[in-house]
Amino acid sequence: MFLRPQPLDLAILAALPFCACAAVDGDGAPTTGDRIATLPEVVVHGDRASIAPARRLDADAARTAATSDTASLLDRLPGVSINAAGGVSGLPSIRGLADDRLRIQVDGADISASCPNHMNPALSYVPASQVGSITVYPGVVPVSRGGDSIGGSIVVDTAPPAFAAPGEGVRLSGEVGMYYRSNGNAHGANIGATLATEHLRAHYAGSTARADNLHAGDDFKSHDFTGRAGHTLDRDEIGSTGYATHNQRLDLAYTRGDHLLEARFGWQSMPRQDFPNQRMDLTDNRQRRMHLRYLGDFDWGRMELRGYRERLEHAMDFGPDKRYWYGMASGGSFPAGGGAVPCAPIGATCAAGMPMLTESDTSALSAAADIALTGDGRLRIGAEFRRHRLDDWWPPSGGMMWPGAFWNIRDGRRERDAAYLEWEQRLGEISTLELGVRHERVHMDAGMVRGYDPASNMMGSFQMRDAARFNARDRARSDGHWDATAILRVAAGERADLAFGLARKTRSPGLYEVYPWSTWTMAAVMNNTAGDGNGYVGNLDLRPERAATASITVDLHAPDRRWELQFTPYYTRIADYIDAVQWDPATDAPRAVPLRDAFAVLRYENQSARMYGIDVSGKATLAETAVGTFGIDGELAWASASNTRTGDRLYQQMPPHLRLAIQWRHAGWEAAAEGLGVQRKDAVSRVRNEVETAGYGLLNLRLSKTWSKVRAEVGVDNALDRFHALPTGGVYLGQGTTMSINPAAPNHPRWGTAVPGPGRSLYASVNLRF
């Protein structure tokens, strides 16, 4: 499909020749003016990546990555995997815990997914080109970085402000980048420009990305129809994987002495993002955000104040690869040739899609102080407040979605108040102890709801029954959380370091786990954050999840770090783990005989869980020769996760996998051959009828060259074009009659096909600084 260029695309393309000229002078030598005066260390280094086993992502690797999905940058970190979703909205998973079970901060702000399918997660608002650093805290998280989460924290910061050096005057700098990937015809571009004096700075960044559908390494389906007349897909084509997104940001900063004031404004326009593991697609997403920050260094320590405001408008419907017209006037349940035809007017026999709309308003304030104590101690104290408002409604479109609007969540509210205290003290010459405690209170409420037809239970929709029960209940709730963390780091010698961690973490359920009220199958399947094809019903009686985690990190290394080997065994128990049970809409009770090998309606329920495993990572320099330095690095992860009440496996767990790369570096050149091996996945969630996947091995190749102001990279992913199914990618719903939970033959999609990974993809990227 041809995608028309947008103004931002054309502006970036027009800027490329000028940026290339600015990167070098007439003789090809680097230009001068590279001096940048940064603020004191408090401003630049605030991620605390030294807290084992935290890991930090290299900013240059993010900035030049040939990807539209920032979450994909994390899949090379030990213990981290990506649950596939849309092309911009992958969900990072830390040791099998993902989505709302993680705290994800972007420039200090907690961003919630405001969508019944979680199509707009936090990282979807941060293009890779704008990432300054990403720090991942798995499992045991300092309380200053935790809160309302049990799996870990991901802290994303855009680049800190840089000002002109004293006496330099006005400094102009910028950056332009582009990338292309052959599989899916994916391409993107970004531009940035900075105007700075010694005390003032203005920075603009814009990016755009587009793609068509991906193709797998082989045919993975036996049908090609999509439910739309005249529209078919190739049998190796992964339907509903295209997207288009545009992001812009304006940063203003002022510094004087050891004090910094920042104002950041962001805009996102995402006119399309299709989802291969959801029954709906994103048809519009508009976010506007404002972030204010004060950071100061004093004799006693440092102080940081933040304020955040976000407004969001989000829309879903059936994208181009899914059936849009429903009802007898469109061809009925079995339209001729498998393709429904347009009909009019909308009414009892004609339905035009199924529009779903969400609006949210989020504001937050925080204050944090880092106080230097006598000796080598530090005391960190902080307070946070976050207010989230959400409305989720589905306008009438005909058929059973008629005659009024369906309110999924009305006047939804979620507020968090938190305070924490964290003490860090050096114990002698080799040990450091950190202790922290955090208290958090979460308030939630929602208004009264109604179905499309509030006076009818027609055709098993149970709208009148379910709405009446929900509206009669007290929907307000308030949870109190106590979190605590203890970390002991020991330098056992010049070749070994140890870190011992204990943590108690708590998470209250989210709005989309508590308040979706309808057991009607059609409505339930539209509430799904898991990508498993099932329908979900909320539960007003859910209790907070409480997790206890213990881990040990052993870091073995050469004195000069020429080789390193780290391994972290961990163990987690979760009380009141929010899992699910199969639900019978007719009886409004657990299903007496579970459905097997089919999609089902499920209701969220508190149960219990146990998780344990080991993360291993290492690297080594193999040889240093006249033709370059050769090295090796890799990661290995193994985990087990089960529901201790039912004996079932937890959903969407990554099987054991190993990544190993041979690297070469010389005079700015870098090359790598990387192998990825993933074991067969047969330990699956039976309650969700999770699909098993076969093991596979992939080969990725890359080559890059870095000059003083230019970096270029080419490579090929899945070089051997191996077919593989994604173990945590969910079930394939990328085309067909997706509104029906288990459509009768010859309609699709039906249960049993996992979302495949992409086949071979050649890529190239270039990044210019001036």
N, C-alpha and C positions, 0 to 999 in steps of 0.2 A: 504494500500500500504506500503510495506517495504521500509524504507529509510536507505541507507547505511551510516555508520558512517564516519565522516570526521576527518582529523588529529586533528583539534581543539577539537572535541568531545572526542577523545581518550586521548588527553593530560590532559583534565580536569578530566576525569574519573581516570586516573592513579595517579593524584595528590591527590585525595580525601583521601586515607588511610594515607598518610603522613601528610595532614592537620589535620586530626582527632587526630593523635598522637601528633602533635605540640600544639593542643588546650589545652591539660591537661598534667600534669606530671604523674609519675607512680602511685601516690596515687589518681589521679583524681582531684587534686587541680589546679587552674588556674596557668599558668606560669607567671613569672615576666617579666619585660621589657615593661610594659604598658605605661610608661611615654612618652608623645609626646609633643614636644615644637612647638606651632603654632605661626604664625606671629601675629603682632598686629591686633587689632580689625578691622582695615580698610580692611585687607585681607579676614577675615573670614565672616564678617557681612556686605554684600553689597547689599542685595536684597530689603531693605526698605519695608519689609512686614507690617510695622506698619501703612502704608498709607491706611486708611480705604477706601473702604471695601476689601482691598487686603487680599488674603488667601495664606498661605504657606503650602506645603505638607511636611510631615515628611519624612526625608531621609531614616530612617530605614525601614519604610513601603514600600518605593520604592525598596530598595535593596533586600528585601526578598519576593517581590511579585511573585506569580506564573503566570506570564504573559509575553508575548513577545511584547505586545503593550503598550508602555509607556503612550500613550494618555489615556488608560483606567484607569490609576491611578487617573485621575482628576474627574471621574464621581461622586465622593462623595462630591465634593465641591458645595456649593449652587450657582445656576445659571449656572453651567457648565454641559453640556451633551456631549455625543460622537456620532458623525455621523459615523455609521459603514462603513467600507471599507474593505480592505484586513486585514489579521490577524496581520499585523505589522503596519498598516497605518491608524488607526482611526483618524478622524478629530475632534478635540475639538471644541465645539460651546459654546460661552459665550452669554447667553441671546438671542439665536437665530441667532447670527452672527458668521460665521465660515470661515475657510480656509484663503483666501487672505484678508479678512476683519479683521483679527487679526494679531498683530505683535508677532511672535514667535522667540525668541532668544535662541540660544544654546551657552553657554559660550561667550556671547556678540556678536555673529554673527547671522545675519538674513539669514535664509536658505529658498530659494524658491523651490517650487515643479516644477521640470523641466520635465513635462509630460502632454500631452493633456488630461489625465484623473486624474492628480494629484495623481499618485500612490506612489510618493516618498516625502511626506510632511516632514517638519522639524523634528518632533518627531520620525520618522521612523529610524533616524540615531543615536538615543540615547537609548541603552538598559536600562531597568529599573534598572539593577544592577549597572549602572554607574552614576545614578542620585545622586547628592549631595543635591540639593534642587530644588523645583519648586515653583515659586511665581506667582499667577494669579492676575492681575489687571483688574477687570471688569468695563466696561463703562467709568468712570472718571479715567483717567490715567495720572500720572505726565508726563510732556512733555519730561523729560529725559528718560522715558521708552516707550513713544509713538512714533508716526510718521508713515505716510502712512498707517494708519489703523483707523477703526471707532468703532470696537467692543470691544477692550481691548487688553491686552498684556499678554503673557505667557513667563516668564523668567526662563530658565532651566540652572542650573549651576552644573557641575560635582564637586566632592568633592575638597575643597581647599587643597593646598599642606601642608603636615605636615612634619616637620624636626625632627631630633634627638635632645634630650635635651643637653645642654652644658655639656661636659665631658662624654657623653654616648658613643661616638665613632660611629661606623657604626651600623645602626639599620635595620634589615630585618623584614618585616611584609608582610602579604598577606591575601587573602580571596578566598574562593571557595564556590560556591553555585550550587544547582540543583533544578529542579522542574519537576513535571509531572501532566498532566491533562488528565482524562480518556476520555472526549468527544473530539474526533478528534485525540486521541493518541498524544497530544501535549507534548513536552518535550524540556527542555533547560538547559544550564549549563553556568557558568561563572567562570572566574579565574582572580585574580589580585595579583600582587607582587610589593613590594616597597622596594627600597634600598635607605637609607637616611643617611646623616651625618648632622652635625649642619648647614651646608650651602648649600649642594647639595642634590638633590633628583631625582631619576628616578623611574617611575611607569609604569607598563604594565598592561593592562586590555584586556581580550578577552571574547567573548560570542558567543554562537550559539543557535539557536532555530529552531524547525521543527514541523510540524503538518500535519495530513491528514484532510479530510473533516469533518466538524462538522455534528451533527445530531440534528434535532429539537425535541421537545417534542411529536410530532405526525406527521402523514402524512400531507403534505401541498400541494401536487400536484397529478395529476391523470396520469402522464406519467413518464417513466423511461429512455427514450432514450436520448442520448447526441449528436446525429448527427455524431457519429463515429461508424463504423461497429464493432460489438462485445463488445461495452462498454456501460453499463447502470449504473444507480444510483438507490439506494433505494428511496422510495417515502418520507421518512423522512430525507433523506440526503441532506444537504445544499451544492450544488455543488459549486466548485471553492472557497473553503475556506482554502485550504492547502497552505503551505509556507515553505521556508527554508531560513535562513539568518545567516550571520556570520559577526561579528564586532570585530575590533581590534583597540587599542589605545596605544600610547606611549607618556608619559609626561616627560619633563625634566624641572627642576626648580633650580634656584639659588637665595639665599637670603643673604643680608648683611645689618645689622642694620634694618632700616625701609623700605628697598627696595627689590622688588621681580622681577625677570625675569622668564618668563615661555615660553616654546615652546611645543606645543601639535600637535601630528600627528595622523590622524585617517584614517582608511580604512574600507570600507564596501563592501562585496560581497554578493549579494542577487540573487541566481540563479533561484528563483521561488517565486512568490507570486500571488495567484489567487484571483479574485475579483468577489463576487457573485452579485454585482450590477453594473457591467461594462461589455461591450461587448468584451473587450480585457482582457488579463492577462499580468502580468509582467513576462518576461522570462529572464531578466538579469538586474542588477543594480549595477554599480561599481562607488563608490565615493572615492575620495582621497582628504584630506583636511589638511591644516596647519594653526595653530593659534599661533600668537606671542602676548605676553602681558608684559607690564611693569606696576608695581604698586608701588607707593611710598608715604610715609608719611612725611610731612614737618611741620615746625612751623606754616605755614599759612593754612595748610589743606592737601589735598591729590590729587594726580594726577594719571590718568590711561590712558595708550596708548595701542591700540590694532591694530593688522593687521590680515587679514584672506584671505585665498585663497582656492578655491574648484574647482576640476575638476570632471565632471560627465559624465558617459556613460550609457544610459538607453535604454532598448529594450522591446517591447511588441509584442505579437502575441496571437493566440488562445491557451489556456492551455488545459490540458488533458480532461476536461469535456465539451469542446465546439467544434463544427464542425470545422475541419481544412481544408479538401479538398472541393473545390467548382468547378463548371463547369460541362458541359455535360459528360465529360470523367470520372467524379467522381460519377456519378449517377444522375446528374441533380438536379432540385429543389426538387424532391420527391424521394430520393434514396430508393431502396428496403429495407424494414425493418427499415427505418428511419436512416440508417447509411451510410454516404458517404465513398467511398473506395479510396485508394491512386491511383493516376494517374501520367502519365508522357508522354512526357516532358511537362513542364509548357508552356502555350501558350494560344491561344484564347479559348480552350475548357477545360483547366486544370489550376486551381489556387491552389498553395500550401500555404495556410494560407494568412496572410496579415501582413508582418513584418512592424513595425513602430519603428524608431530609433530617439533618441534625444541625443544631446551633449550640455553641457553647461559649462561655465567658469565664476566663480564669484570671485571677489576680493573686499575687503573692508578695510577701515582705519577709526579709530575713536580716538578722544582725549576728555577727560573729566576731569574737575577740580572741586573739592568740597572745597570751601573756607570758613573758619570760620570768621564770622563778629563779631564786638563788641556786647556784650550782648549774647543772645542765638540765633543769626541768622546765616544762612548759605546761601551761594550763589553758585549755581551749573551752570557751563557753559560747553558747549560741541559742538563739530563739528563732522560730519560724512560724509563719502563718500562711495558709493557702486556702483560697476560696474558689470552688469550681461549680458552675451552673450549667445545666444541660437540658435541652428539649430534643426529643426524638419522635417524629411523627411521619406518617405515610399518607400522602394525599390520595383521594379516590382516583382509580384509573379504570374502573369497569369490572364486569364479572362479579365475583364475590368480594372484590375490593371496591365496595360501593355501598351506600351513596355518600357517606361522610368520611372524614379523616380518621385513621387508626392512630391512637396515641400509644406508642411503645413505652416511652418514659416522658412524663410531663412534670415540669418544674423540678427536675432532679437537682439535688444539692449534695455536695460533699466538701466538708471543711476539715482542715487539719491544723492543729495547734501543737507545737513541739518545743521542747527545751532540752539541752544536753550539756553535759559536763565531761571533759576528757582530760586526763592527767598523763603526762609522759615524763619519765624520769630515767636518767642514765644510772645504772647500778654498777659501780666499779668501772673497769676498763673495757669489759667485753660484752656487757649486757645492757639492754634497754627494755623497760617495762612500760606498757601503755594500758591504762584502765579507763573505761568510759561507761557512762550510764545516760540513758535517754528516756524521757517520758513524752508520750504523744497521745493526743485525744482526737478521735475521728468522729465527726457528726455527719449523719446522712438522713435524707428525707426525700420524698417525692409526692407529687400531687395525684389527684384522681385521674383515672384513665377511661377510655372507651374504645370499642371496636369500630370497624367500618359501619356496621349496622348494630347499634347498641340495643336494639329491641329484638334480636334474633340469635338463635343458636343454629342457624341453617346449615345443613349438610355437614354436621359434625364439627362446626367451627367453635362452638362453646364460648363465643365471645361474650354473650350476656352473662352466662354463669361465672366465667373467670373474672370478668371486670367487676361484677358485684362482690365477689369474695375479696378481691384485692382492695377495692375501695372501702370495704367495711373494716379492714385491718388498720392497726396503728402502724404507719410506715416509717416513723422516725426511729432512729437508733443512735446510740452513742457508745463508742468503745474506748477504753483506756489501755494504752500499751506501755510496758516497761521493757526496754532493750538494754542489754549489757554486753560489753566486749572486753576481753583481756588478751593482750598480745605480748609475748616475751621474745625478743630477738637476741641471739647470742652469736658472737663472733668466736667460733670454736678454735680458730687458728687461721693461718694464712691461706689454707686450702679448703676451709669449710665454714659455713654459716648456717645457723638454725633459726627457725621461727616457729613458736608454738602459739596456737590461737584457740580461743573458746568464745562462743557468741550465743546469745539468746536474742532472736529476732521475731517480730510480730507484724502481721499484715492484716488489715481489715479488707473484706471483699469490696470489689468495685461496684459502680452503679449497674453495670451490665451483668453482674452476677446476682444482684439482689432484686432488681425491679422489673425485668421483662416478665410479664404476668400471664401471657396467653399460652395455653397448651395446644391450641389449634396448630396442626402440623405445618401448614403453609406459613404461618407467622413464626413458629418456632425455628424453622430452618433459616429464617432471615436473621436470627440472633445466633451467631456462631463466630467465636474468636479463635477457634482451634483449627479450622481448615479441614475438618474430618467429614464434612457432608451431613452431619447430624443436625437436629434441631435442639435448641436449649431453652429451658424455662428457668427463670430466676427463683430465688428462695428468700423470703423475708426473714427467715430465722437463722440464716448463716452466721456462724461465729468466726472470729478472727483466727487466722492460722498462726501457730506458735512453733518456731523452729529452734532447735538446739544443734549447734554445729561445733565439731572439734576437728582441727587440722594440724599437720606438722609439715613444714617445708624444710627440706634438706638441700642446701646449695653447695655442691662440690665444685671446685674450680682450681685452675692453676693460679699461682700468685699474680701473674700478669694477665689473667683472664683469657689466655690463648685457647683454653677449653673450659667449658662449663657444663654441668649436669645438675638439673633441678628436678626433684620429684616431691609431690605433695599428696599424700594419702589424706582422705577426709571421711567424715561420718556425720550424717544429719538425720535427726528424727523430727517429724512434723506432726504435732497434735492438731486436730481439727482441720486437716488438709482438705481443701475444697476439691473434691472429685465429682463424680456424677453417678446417677442410677438411671436405668431405662424407665421411662414414664409412659403410662397408658392414659391418653387424653380422655377416653370415654369414661373411665372410672376415677380419673384424677388421683391416681395412686401408682406406686411402683408396678411395673409390668410383671404379671405372674409368671409368664414364660418368656424369657429374653429372646429378642430377635437375633439371628445369627446370619452373617454374610449379607447384611442389608443395612440401610441407613435407618436410624431410629430417633425418636424424641427422647431427650434426657433432661433430668432436673439436677441442678447443683445440690450437692449434699456434703456435709462435713464428715470426714472419715479420718484416717491416719496413714502416715507413710514413713518409709525408711529409705535412705539413699546413702550409698557409699561408693568409693572408687579411688582412682589415683590418676593424677596428671603428671606427665613427664615431659621435660623439654631439655634440649641441649644443643651445643654448638662447639665446633673445634676448628682451628686452623690446621690444615693438613700439610701444607707446604708453602714456602715463600721462594719463588724462583724469579729469574730474569724476565719471564713471560707473564708473571702475575702471581697473585696469592690464591691458593685453592683452599676451600673450606667446606664444611658440612654442617647443616643444622636440621632440626626436626622436632616434632611433638608427637606424643602418644597419649591417648586417653582411654580409660576403661571405667565403666560405671555400672552399677546395679540399682534399680529403683522400683519399689513395689508398694502396693497398698496393703498395709499390715492388717486391715480389718477384713478385706475380701480375698486377699491373696493374689489379686490381679496385678499386672504390671502397670506402671504409670505411663500415660500417653506421651508420645512425641519425644522419646528418649533416643539419643544418638548411640548406635552400637560402637564397640571398640574400633578405633581408627588410628592410622599412623600416617604422618606426613614426613617425608625425608627429601632434602634438597642438597644437591652438589652445586657449589658456587665458585665463581672465578671473578677476580677483580684486578684491573690493571689500568693505570693512567686515565681514570674516569670511566672506563668501561666496566660493566657488570653483566654477568651471564649466569643463568641458573637452569638446571634440569631438576624438576620437582616431581616426585611420585606420591600419590595419595592412595592408600588402601583402606577400604571400609568393609567390615565384616558383615555377613548376612544378618538381617534383623528378623528374628522370629520370637523375641520376647516382646509381645505387643499387648496393648490394652484391649481386653475382650469386651468390656462394657461398651466401648466405642466402636467395636469391630474394626480396629486399626488394621491396615493392610500390611502384610509382611513384604520385605524387600530383599533382593538378592545382594550378595557381596559384589564388590567391583574394585577395579584399580584404574587410575587415571594418570596420564603423563602431561605435565605442563612445562612449557619452555618459554624463556624470556631473555631479552638482551636489551641493555640500555647504555646510553652514553650521557655523561654530565659534563658540561662546560661551565664557565663561571656564571652564566646567566641563562643557560638553556639546558633542558633535560629532555631527551627523547627516548622512547621505549617502544619496542615491538615484541610480540610474543604470540603464542598459540596455546589456548587452553583445551584440554581434552584432545591432545594432538593425534591420538589414534582413533578418534571418533567413536569411543566406546559408548554403547547404550547403557544407561544406569537409571535406576529409580531412586529418588531422594528419600532417605530414611525418615526425615522429619519434615518432608514437604507436603504431607497431607494427601488427600485423595483427589483424583482428577475430575474437576467439574467445569472444565474450560470451554465446553460447547454443548449445545443441545437444550432440552426442555428442563432447565434447572429449577424451575419453580416447583415441579413435582418431586417428592422425596424419593420415590422408587418407581419411576415411570415404566409403564408396560412396554414390551417390545412392539414395534421396532424403535421406540424412542430411547434416547440416552440423555444424560449419563446414568449409568447404573453402578452399583457398588463393585469394587474389586480392582481398580486401576490406580496405582500410586502416581503422583506427579513425577514425570521423568526429568532428569537433569538435561542441560543443553548438550548437544553434540559439539563437534569441533568448532572453534571460534578463533579466527585470527584477529589481532587487535594492534593498534598503534596509538600512541599518545605523544604530545609535545607540550612543553610548558616553557614559556619565555618570561623572564623578568627584566624590567628596565627601570 
